[in-house]
Amino acid sequence: MVKLNGEEIIGQKFRSQGDSQIQRVEYTIIDARLGDEIEVVAGCSISGRKKATIIVEETVREEEEMPQEED
């Protein structure tokens, strides 16, 4: 589950896991603004639940690709 400022915005359940150590997902949260709180809660039938919270501190933008230096 993913919450933005306390409101659930994403809920997803998995029937299986491809790797016994990790389940990786990626979400784009377009409504997040500076100062917002994003909370992620993950649950596992074997190892329990984990929660992480971050505060959006700055906007990250892609930089132009730098030309590679020749040797």
C-alpha positions, 0 to 999 in steps of 0.5 A: 500500500502507498499513502500520500499525506495519509490517504491511500493512493495505491493498493496492490496484492501479489499472488506470488513472488519471482525471487525469494528475497525481493519483490520490486515494484515501481510507481510514479506519483505525479501528485506529490509536491514539496513537503508531502509525506509518502508512506509505503507498507509492504506485507509478507506472509512469512516475514511480516510487515515493513513500513517506510516514510519519506518527505518530498524535499526537492524536485529531481529533474533529469540532467542532459546526458554529458558527452563522454571524454575520449581517452 
